[in-house]
Structure formats: C-alpha cells, structure tokens
Amino acid sequence: MKKVLLPLCLSTTAAISTTHACTTWVADTDYGVTVTRSVDWDSKLGAIAHVYPKGTQLETVAVPGYAKPAKWTSKYQTLAIEEYVLFQGVAVTAINMEAGLSANGQYLDDSKPFLQEHKDSGASAVALMNATTYIASNFATATEVKEAFEKNQFQIAWGAGLAGAQHGAHFSVQDKEGNKLLIQLNRGGEQRLYYNDADLRSMTNSPLQQYQREYVSQLDMSKPETLSKLNADISPKDRNARMLFMSDKVKLKGQQLTWAQTEGKVLGVFDAAVLVPQDVVEVETGGIYPTWVSYVYNLETGSFKLRDHDTYDSIRFNFADVAKFKKPMCADLPKQAGAGKGTALWSSCDKVIPKLTVADH
C-alpha cells in the first residue's frame, strides 16, 4: 500500500493566519529523555495520532519547484501527530518509536522572506507538512539526520510552500541519547543546522535562533532574581527565555521520583513557562493564540500523554500498544479524551481522518 500525504485545500490555506505559536521542551530525566510539546493557534486545533507501520510506502505532497519529490519506505514503526481541523494533515510531531527519536515542526514567520531564495539541490525533496514524518520514519538518531542533511541525501522543500501559500517553519530533532538538532532557513536560502547546544532544549518561534540568543544573552540565567526580570508576555522570545530559565533550575534527575511525579514536575514547569491562556494578547503583534493541546512523551519508556486545554481532559497510551500494528491505525486523541476515554482506542484511519484529505493508492 502506498500512502500519499495529500495537501491542504487552497481555500483552507488562504485562511491560515500568521501566529507566533507552539513550544517544544526537551528534558533529561531519570526515566530518559522526555519531550513536551504545545500546539497553539488563534483557533481551535486537533490532534490525530497516526501510526505508520514499518514497511509503509510513503510519498510527499507536491513540491513545485523541486525536481525530485520524496518517495520512501518507512524503516521504523512511526507515530505522527497530525492536525486536520485547520491544517488538514500537517505532521506536527513524528516519533520513531523503535529507535527513540522525534521531530517537531513549528511556525517560523521570520523565515518566510527567504523561502523563494532556497534553491533545489537535486536531492529528494520533502514538503514542509511531511518533513517530521520523513525524518522519524528514516532515521534513528539526530546525528544521522544531521549527516544525511549535510550529505544532501534529502532536502526540505522550503520554497514549495504549504499547498499554494508561503509559510515559514523550522524543525527540531531529538533522540533518546540526548542529541538535539535544529534546522532553520536564513537569508539567501541558507540552511543553518544547530547541533547539541544547551539552549536547543527549548524551541518556540520567531525570531531566528541567532536573535533568540541575542535576547537571552541579556539575562543572567544563573541568578534566581532573574525570574523577576523575565517578561510575562506570550511572545515566542519571552516564552523561550522563561523556558530556558525554568528548565535550568528544575531538578529531574537523582530526586528518587516515580515516573508519575517526574511527569507532573515536567508539566508544571512547562505550563508555568510557556502555556498560553485563552484571550491573552501578545504585546508586540496583538496576536491571540492559546494553547489548545499539549502532550508529553518519553523516548525511552514510550509513555505518551495528551491534554486538551479547552476542557483539560487527558488521554494516554504507550508506544508498546502500537508497536506491532501491521497497517496504518489512527486515534482522535482530543475527541476520545472528551468522551472520557483514559486510554487511546485505535481504528482504521479512514474512520478517523476527515474525508478527501488522505488517499491510499
């Protein structure tokens, strides 16, 4: 079976606004690398968990301007968190459940002016909406991704846009060994890779990483009193600064905590630093983009928990639950959480994914 990952409808894409939304935090704990991710936007979003079994044949959506659209066979059992309410299939997060690697894509409006400056390298080109799935289903470590990217074994089709419109994005990769990679597009179509720097544990949105660092450099993260100087704004640069500060202070190793306590501590820090409440306005842009869902997963143990912030219902599963699936299976996690399901129930994807967005050939 070949799974074609179809794009957004043009009418839907045109309605998408610019939002400085979403955060990813990577933490090292006694139970292994734990990743927490929020999905923020100016209107409510969803989260469908989609399992792509090892051996699934996949191909990217159209990548105009690039000669070689990527086609590949999944090397690993892969889980993607896909958004269909507005984005109709964008893989927000994808996880290699076998090797313990994940990739997260987030909005980066500051790269939008450079999209058309990126030139086709001749390598297999992956659309923005499929990039995380491609990475997670092909690579076992962040180092492998970095090396493949540098050797031009694949490319991100930055200039192809997102189904007829131009939207900036950037991508982070993390693995269970603690390696971290950030991929961004800069002026002149230059792709910058940041690898294993300490501040890569936090990823928000604009500005570009070099300017995020300039902003944070004005703060002394070693002093507890710096907390009183941190801006309470929901802007991405302020969320990033708070996340870096608080994650530097929290103790997640050697504390003799249970996993439940560790997860609770992680979520408490994450919410205090970067959770965006409804109706709060960003000072600089006037934007409103609350957190609709967030999830925390452990690359070592396979634990996964999603929270629906519209209702604060939650739902869980473990990677082991889906490790032996032989065909694609899906679960609408917020919907099930709202129905009182404590553990995810899996169905054939054609029963879960909205019609006319994904086609099997």
N, C-alpha and C positions, 0 to 999 in steps of 0.2 A: 504494500500500500504506500502510495506517495502522498504526503501531506503538504498541500500548498497553503501557505500562510497568506491569506488574501488581505488587501489593504483597506484603509478607511474609505467610505464613500466620500466623494468630493464635497458634497453638501455638508456632511458632518465635519470634515476637516476645516472647512471655511469658518465654522462656528467656534473653533478652538481658540481660546484667548492666550495671552502671554501670562504666565504665572511663575513666580519665584518659589516653587513648591517642592516638597519632599526632602527627607533626610535619611541617610544610611549611617549607622554607627557599628563599628566592628570592635568587639571586646574580647579580651583573653580571660578565660575563667578556669577554675579547677576542673570544669567539665568540657573544656575545649573552646574553640573559637565560636563566639555567639554573635549573630548579626541581627540588628534591629532596624526595621525599615518603616517609614511612614509614607502614605500616599495622600497628598494634599492637593486640593484644586478648588476652583471657585464654584463648582457644582459637584453634587454627589457622584462618587465613583464606586466601582465594584471591584471584585477580585475573584476570578475563576481560576482554581488550581487545575492545571492541565498536565497530565503525565504523558511523556513521550517515551515509550519503551526503547530499550537498546535495540538497534537494528531498524528503527523507523527511518524511512526515506523522507527527507525534508528539502524544501527549496524556498528561497527567499521570495518576497514580493518583488514586483517590478522595480528596477533600479535604473531609470532613464539617465543616459549619460555615461553609463558604465557597461563595458562590453561583455562582461562575464558574470551574470547573476549566479550566486552561490547555490549549488546543489550538494547535498551531503547525506550521509547515513549516520544516525546518532550512534556514537561509540559507547555511550553510557545511558543508564536509566536517568532520565531528566525530568525535573518538575519545573514548570513555568507558571508564574502568577500573571495572568493576562487580564486586561481591562477592556470590557465590552460596552459599558454604559455610554461612554463618550468616545473612547479611543478604538473600539471595535477590534481588539485583538493584540494591541501592543503588549509585548512581553516585558512587564515592568521589572520583574526579577526572574532569573532562571537558576536552578540549582542542579549540579551534578551530584546526585545522591549517593553514587558509588564511591567517588574519589574524595568528596568533601570540598567542593568548590562552588562558589556562587558568583553571579554577575548581576549588577544592578544598573539600570538606566534611569537617568533623571534629566529634567529640563535644564537647559543652559542657554538662556536667551542671548548672552554676550557672545556666543559663537555664531549666531545667525548671520552676521555680516560676512563671515568667512566661508560660508557653505559653498558658494559657487566658485571660490578660489581653489577648492580641493580638486585635484586632477586624478583621473583614472590611472592607477598604477599597473593595470593589467591583471591583477590578482582577482580571485573570486571575490565578488562584491556582495556585502550583506547589508540589507536595508536597516535603517535605524530601528524599526519596530521589531526586527528579528534578531538583532545583534546579541542580546543576552542569551537567547536560546541557542544560537550558533556557538557561542563561547562555551556554555555549560555542557553542551552535548558533544563537544570535540576535544576538550582539554581537561587535564586532571589537576593542574596547579597554575597559579598566577604566573609563575616563571615560564611555563610552557606558552601561555598566551602572549607574554611579552616577546619571547623569542620568535614565535610564529609571526607576530605582527612586524617585528623588525626585519624578518627574512622575506617579507611580502608574500607570505603564504595565504593571507586573506586581507581584505581591506573593508573598512566601514564606508558605505556609500553616502557620505555626508551630503554631497551635492544633489543627490536624488530626492532629497526632501522626504516628506511624510505624506504620501498619497496625494500629490498635487499641490502641497503647500510647503513652505520653508519653516522648519522648527529646529532650533538648536538643541543639542543634547550632549551629555557626556556619560561615560561608563566607568564603573569601578568593578574590580575583580578581587575576591578574597578567597583564600583556601584554608584548610584546617591546620596547616603548618604555620599559619600566621602571616603569610606573604600577602601583600596588597599592591594593587596596580590601579592607576587612574589614567584614563585615556581622554584627552581633550583636543579640540580643534582650535587653532590660533590664527592670527593674522597671516595672510598669504597662503592659507590652506595648510599650514604647518601642523602636523600631528605631534603632540607632546605626550610622552609617557612619563609618569611619576611612579617610582617603584620603591616600596618598603620604607618610605619616610614616615616618621612617627605620626605626623598630622593627617595621614591618609586614613586614619581610623574614623574620621568624620568627613562626610560628603553632603553638601547642600546644593546650591545652585550658583547663580551669578554672585560675584564676579568670577573671572577665570582664576585658577589656582594661585598664580603668582601674585594676584591682587588680594586674594583671601589672606595670603601670608603677610603681605604688607600691613593689612588691617590688624591681624593678630599680633604682629611684632610690636605694636604699640602698647600691648598689655603684658604685664609681668605675671605669667601663669603660675609662678612659684609662690606667690603671696596670697594667703586666704582673703585678704581685704580687697583683692582684685574683683571678687564677686560683686562688691558694691558698685564697681565702676562699669560692669557689663551692662550693655543696653538691653532693655526688655522688649525691644521691637521684634516683630516676627520676621524681619528681613533675613535672607539667607546668610549674609555675612555675620549677623548677630547670632543667629542660631548656631552657626559653625563655631563661633568664638565661645559661646556658652557650652556647647557640646565638648569642645576640646578641654575647657577648664574643668568641667564637672567630671568628665571621664578620666582626667588626670588625678583627681582626688579620690574617686571611689575605689574601694578595696574589694576585688573579686577573686583573689587567689589567697590561699592559706588562711581562710577565715572559718574553716570547718562548717561550711554552709551546705544544706541539701540543695538539690537542683531547683526545687520549688523556691527556696529562699534566694538562690542566685538569680533565677529568672525574675523574681519580684524586685530584687535590687536593681537589676538591669533596666527594667521597665520604669521604675521610679526615677532613675537618673535621666533616662531618655525623655520621659514626659516633662520633667522639670526643665530640661534644656531646650527642647525643640518642638514639643507638641503645640499645634496651632489651634486655639479655640475657635468656635464659630463666631462670626460677626466682628472679630478683631481686625483692624485695618493696618496694613503696612504703612509706615510713615512716609517713606520715600516715594512710593509708587501709587499709594491709595488703594492697593490691591487687597482683596479678601480671599483667602484660600485656606480654609480649615482642613484639619486632618480628618479624613473620612475612614480610613482603615490603617492599621499598623500591624506588623507581625514580627515575631522574634523566632529565630531558628538557630539550632546548634549544629554545626558542620561535623561534629564528632559523634554525637548521640542520635541525631536525626529528629530531635524534638522540634515541633512546629506549632506555634500558637498564633492565631489571628484575632484581633479585636476590631469590632465595628464601632467606631467612635460616635456614630449617630445615635446608637442605643446602648453602647457598652456591653453588648452581647459578645461572647467569645466562643471559639471552637478550636479543637486540637486535632492533630494526627501525628504519626511518626513516619519517617521515610521507610521504615521497615514494613509499614502497612501496604505500601505500593511497590515494593522492591521487585515483586515477581509478576507484575502486570505484563501481559503479552500484547495488549492492544491499548491504544490511547483511551484514557479514562479521565473524567472531569468531575469537579465538585464546585458548586457556587457557595463559597465559604460564608460570606455575609448573610446570604439567604438562609442557609442552614442554621447559622448561629441564631438568627432571628426567630427561627422555628423551634428553638430550644434544643437543637442537636449539640451535644457536647463533643462528639467525635465526628469527623467528616465521613460522609457516605458517598461512595463513588459510583458514577453511572457512565454509560456510553456518552461520548462528548456531543453527539447530535441531539441528545435530550437536554443538554445543559447550555451549550453555546447558542446564542441567537442565530437565527437562520440567515443565509445569504452572506455570511462573513467568512466562513471557512469551508473550503471544498476539498473533498477527497477524490483523487483520480486513481 
